[in-house]
Amino acid sequence: MRYTGMATGGGGFNSYAVGNKVYGSGRSNPTMGPVDRLGYRERDRKEAARRNAMLKKLRAGFAKNYGSPAYLTDPGHGA
């Protein structure tokens, strides 16, 4: 295995960097102004629904129940 440099986190974040993070346009904080917590809840609710649909599809596939609505539904799309 070849050495490819120091370990980094995702999105260009260098975990060994010194100093404050810079997020973009010179900002030192990830959000500007008040944060609406309902957006986080909405995101988490949608992700939980997508995850549950995927698990139902997997369970139906493992049970070889290919005619099941859970198996025939595409869990990656929709609201």
VOPAGU-2260 file (C-alpha; in pm, 1 decimal, decimal comma):
REM VOPAGU-2260
SITE   aa  ch    i         X         Y         Z
SITE  MET   A    0       0,0       0,0       0,0
SITE  ARG   A    1     133,8     336,8    -101,7
SITE  TYR   A    2     150,4     635,9     132,4
SITE  THR   A    3     -81,8     906,8       1,6
SITE  GLY   A    4     -18,0    1182,4     253,2
SITE  MET   A    5    -169,0    1273,3     584,5
SITE  ALA   A    6    -512,0    1146,5     681,0
SITE  THR   A    7    -797,2    1385,8     610,5
SITE  GLY   A    8   -1165,2    1390,5     689,9
SITE  GLY   A    9   -1438,5    1426,3     432,7
SITE  GLY   A   10   -1499,0    1734,6     224,3
SITE  GLY   A   11   -1142,8    1861,2     226,5
SITE  PHE   A   12   -1123,9    1893,6     603,0
SITE  ASN   A   13    -773,7    1829,7     732,8
SITE  SER   A   14    -789,8    1695,0    1086,8
SITE  TYR   A   15    -426,6    1794,6    1146,1
SITE  ALA   A   16    -465,6    2157,6    1036,6
SITE  VAL   A   17    -376,9    2434,7    1279,6
SITE  GLY   A   18    -610,8    2727,9    1339,3
SITE  ASN   A   19    -978,0    2792,9    1288,0
SITE  LYS   A   20   -1178,9    2617,4    1020,9
SITE  VAL   A   21   -1279,8    2829,1     723,0
SITE  TYR   A   22   -1610,2    2714,3     572,5
SITE  GLY   A   23   -1643,4    2921,8     257,8
SITE  SER   A   24   -1630,7    3286,0     158,3
SITE  GLY   A   25   -1401,8    3339,0     457,7
SITE  ARG   A   26   -1666,1    3242,2     716,3
SITE  SER   A   27   -1542,3    3085,5    1038,1
SITE  ASN   A   28   -1880,1    2936,5    1130,9
SITE  PRO   A   29   -2089,4    2684,4     932,2
SITE  THR   A   30   -2414,7    2880,8     957,3
SITE  MET   A   31   -2495,3    3249,3     963,5
SITE  GLY   A   32   -2781,9    3373,6    1178,2
SITE  PRO   A   33   -3039,7    3174,0    1371,5
SITE  VAL   A   34   -3089,8    2808,1    1284,5
SITE  ASP   A   35   -3438,8    2667,5    1237,1
SITE  ARG   A   36   -3445,7    2337,3    1428,4
SITE  LEU   A   37   -3754,4    2222,2    1234,7
SITE  GLY   A   38   -3534,8    2177,4     928,0
SITE  TYR   A   39   -3323,8    1923,4    1114,2
SITE  ARG   A   40   -3632,9    1736,1    1231,1
SITE  GLU   A   41   -3775,7    1733,4     879,1
SITE  ARG   A   42   -3446,4    1602,8     737,5
SITE  ASP   A   43   -3423,4    1332,8    1004,5
SITE  ARG   A   44   -3787,1    1231,2     949,9
SITE  LYS   A   45   -3734,1    1191,8     574,9
SITE  GLU   A   46   -3412,8     997,0     628,5
SITE  ALA   A   47   -3583,2     764,8     878,4
SITE  ALA   A   48   -3870,1     700,7     633,5
SITE  ARG   A   49   -3623,9     624,2     351,6
SITE  ARG   A   50   -3420,9     395,2     579,2
SITE  ASN   A   51   -3731,4     207,3     697,3
SITE  ALA   A   52   -3847,9     160,3     337,0
SITE  MET   A   53   -3505,5      24,9     240,7
SITE  LEU   A   54   -3507,5    -217,7     534,8
SITE  LYS   A   55   -3857,6    -339,8     439,8
SITE  LYS   A   56   -3740,7    -396,0      82,5
SITE  LEU   A   57   -3435,0    -589,2     200,7
SITE  ARG   A   58   -3642,9    -804,8     435,2
SITE  ALA   A   59   -3890,4    -883,3     155,8
SITE  GLY   A   60   -3601,3    -974,7     -74,4
SITE  PHE   A   61   -3439,5   -1202,5     183,0
SITE  ALA   A   62   -3777,2   -1373,4     229,1
SITE  LYS   A   63   -3802,1   -1407,7    -153,5
SITE  ASN   A   64   -4132,1   -1221,3    -140,6
SITE  TYR   A   65   -4076,2   -1045,6    -474,8
SITE  GLY   A   66   -4443,4    -961,3    -524,9
SITE  SER   A   67   -4463,5    -768,9    -199,0
SITE  PRO   A   68   -4542,0    -396,0    -221,1
SITE  ALA   A   69   -4243,2    -337,6       5,6
SITE  TYR   A   70   -4018,1    -509,2    -249,7
SITE  LEU   A   71   -4169,2    -338,1    -553,6
SITE  THR   A   72   -4148,7      13,6    -407,3
SITE  ASP   A   73   -3838,1     220,6    -482,3
SITE  PRO   A   74   -3725,7     344,1    -138,9
SITE  GLY   A   75   -3471,7     591,8    -276,8
SITE  HIS   A   76   -3725,5     833,0    -421,5
SITE  GLY   A   77   -4031,9    1015,7    -305,2
SITE  ALA   A   78   -4102,6    1263,6     -30,6
